[in-house]
Amino acid sequence: MRRSQGFTLIEVMITVAVIAILASFAYPSYQNYMAKTYRTEGKRELVRLSNLMEQYFLDSRKYPTDLSKLGLVTSSSGFETEDGHYVISASQTTVFDYTLKASPQGVQATRDSSCGYLTLDNLGTKGAQGSVADCWR
């Protein structure tokens, strides 16, 4: 009697089931990692625009009322970051202060619902819709 080589259907089904179980744990972790990675883009641009705001203040003794005065291409909603995961807008109560707000867009808005928007003001105060410690870490 000759022994057949290969896998039985049961062995293949068990292997597929094990891979599916592992993937069900790995995929949410991957999504969380990607949200944190894209959040870095928003934080980076907030700090960069804050530096540009301070440079403008040194030149004109007031903060700009519009981000386009910093040489940025803006739309009606604000300045869109390089990869389009955030739109940054500026608000002011006087010409001597500002608050920059990075609002997540598209997929980032659903992936990173725990943090939501990020803020940075003229005093360097960091804020977030979620926990500031977790979102700015």
N, C-alpha and C positions, 0 to 999 in steps of 0.2 A: 504494500500500500504506500502510495506516494503522498508525502505531506505537502500541502499547498502553501505557497508563500504569499505574503501580503497582510493586509489588515482586514479584520472582520467589520461588519457594519456597526456593531456595538462599540468596538474600539474607536472608530471614527466619530460616532455620536458622542461618546464620553469626552473625547478630545475637544470637539467643537463646544460642548457644554462648559468645559473648564475655561476655555478661551473666552467665551461669552461672559462668564462670571467675572473673570479678571478684567475684562474691558468695561463692564458695568461699574467697577470701582475706579478704574483709571481715568475714564472719560470726564467725570465731574471734576476730578482733581486737575486735569489738563485745562478745562474751561476756567477754573479758578486761577490757575497760573497765567493763562493768557489775559485775563481781566487785569491782574496785577501788573503784567508787562505793559499793557496798553495804558494803564493809569500813569505809568512813568512818563509817557509822552505828555500827558496833561500837566503833570507836575513840572516837568522840564520847561515847557512853554510858559507856564505861569512865572517861573523864576526868571526866564529870559525876558519876558515882557515887563516884568517888574524892574529889571535892570534898565531897559529902554525908557521906562517911565521916569526913573530917577535921573537918567542922562538928560532927558527932555526938561526935567525940573531944574537941573543945574544951568541949562542954557536960557530958559525963559522965566524962571521963578514961579512957575505954576505947572500943574500936571495937565496933560492934554485931555480934552473932553471927548476926543475921538481917537481910536487906535490907528486910523489911517494917517494921522499926523506923525506917527512913528515910522512911517515908510512901509507899512504893512498893507497888503491887499485884503480888504475886508468886504463883507457882505452886509446885508441889513441885520443879520443876526449876530455878527461879530467876525472875529478872526478864526478861520478854520486851521487846525493843526496840520502838520505835514501829511500824516496818514489818514486824516479825516475822522479820528475817533473822538475828538473834542472840538467844541466851538468856544472861544474865549471872548467874553464881553467885559467892558469896564463900566463902572458906575461911580459917581461922585456925589458928595453932599456939599462940598466946597471945592474951590480950585486948589486947595492945599491938602487934599486927601483923595484916595481912590481905593476901590476894591475890584480886583480882577476875579472873574468867575469862569471856571472851565466846566462846561456842561457836556456830559457824554452824549454821543450821537450814534445812531444805528445800532449795531450789534453790541457795542460797548455799553450802551444804556441798559440793555437787558442782562448782559453778563455781570455788570458791576453795580447792580441795584443796591447792594449793601453800603456803598460809598456815595453814589450819586454824584453831585457836583463837588468841585474843589474850589476853595477861595484863597486869595492871598491879598493882603492890603498893604498900604504904604508903610505901616509899622513892622511888617514882616510877620504878622499874625496869620497863621494857617488855619483854615477852617474846612469843614466838609459837611455834607448832608448826613453822613454816617459818623462813626467814631473817628475823631481827628487823629488819635494815636495810631489806629489801624490803617487809615487811608493815606496818611503821609509817611508811613514807615517805609 
